[in-house]
């Protein structure tokens, strides 16, 4: 049976999942973590089993070959069955508005768009090249995280810069996590048994990377992320919204280059920077429960920024039908989710504490609540498969 292999690549890890194309059934999945370290961690899940091993000094090409070996070793698929390799690519700019077959010109465009996602596009392009080398006769598709936001209203998409520069350099709010937000919107409509184009929804993708999207008439209306994934909410290591004047200020006061300041804002800020202990909300929550001041502050700031965006989008949309929580934090941090939702009661958003505690997909607001508060585990890989299927 024909299958598609999906890759979601980062700087030191790559997640993968194999789907049967027609049935959309998952055949197997896994992850290679800590690439280019003394001991990489290789995880494979199939048929309800989970296998893990440590491998010394895996480089990027080694990681790809290891994935393909595991797929064959555990009979998830033969390599002859893999008809398509799909890659999650963060930034597609205005150039790409659908899942796209990767040609040499498309690959070069992905590399050229690195300014829009400097931490992502270069790594994703590298994995495209590696897969082309190892499986040269297999079609490869790019599914862009930015696709969902390419048609946002101009009034929300562009910044208050000279319009000439906006047009010349395509400077605008691109948004990210679009694959996730589009899945959440479609799944919300399905669960509520209502047409998507009749719903006004705010979706919260809350993980190490975090973003809020406003959705109206079945389309993206606004996004907390901007020209790059740096802006918006406080995230694991990203600062989120800051005054841009901080950049030259730190350059002068700390004798830093612009690149060093950007590294600080992307990799050393957010929950990690505030807590000075961890970028992982699980660690922050544990420290908060023990009374750690900086962890408590990081948690409070995280919730505060989400509340601000939800309030703004609620006003923009003129009220909402549903608020959806997803992502590693949104799906699993029960106490934080409850604290966040309690702060939104002023908007008429309610939560049933027993349903929240149950931590299952579906509505977690009281039955009579006008606004449906929902918990929906996101499924970016399934959404990628569906977008690729539209183009093959």
Secondary structure, DSSP 8 states (H G I E B T S, - for coil): --EEEEEEE-SS-EEEEEEETTT--EEEEEEEESTTSSEEEEEEEETTEEEEEEEET--HHHHHHHHHHHHHHTTS--GGGEEEEEEEES--TTT--S-EE--HHHHHHHHHGGGG-TTTHHHHHHHHHHHHHHSTTSEEEEEETTGGGTT--HHHHS-SS-HHHHHHHT-S---S-HHHHHHHHHHHHHHHTS-GGG-EEEEEEESSSEEEEEEETTEEEEES--SSTTSSS--SS---S--THHHHHHHHHTT--HHHHHHHHHHS-HHHHHHSS-S-HHHHHHHHHTT-HHHHHHHHHHHHHHHHHHHHHHHHHTS-SEEEEEHHHHHH-HHHHHHHHHHTGGGT----HHHHHHT-SEE-S-TT-SSEEEE----HHHHHHHHHHTT-
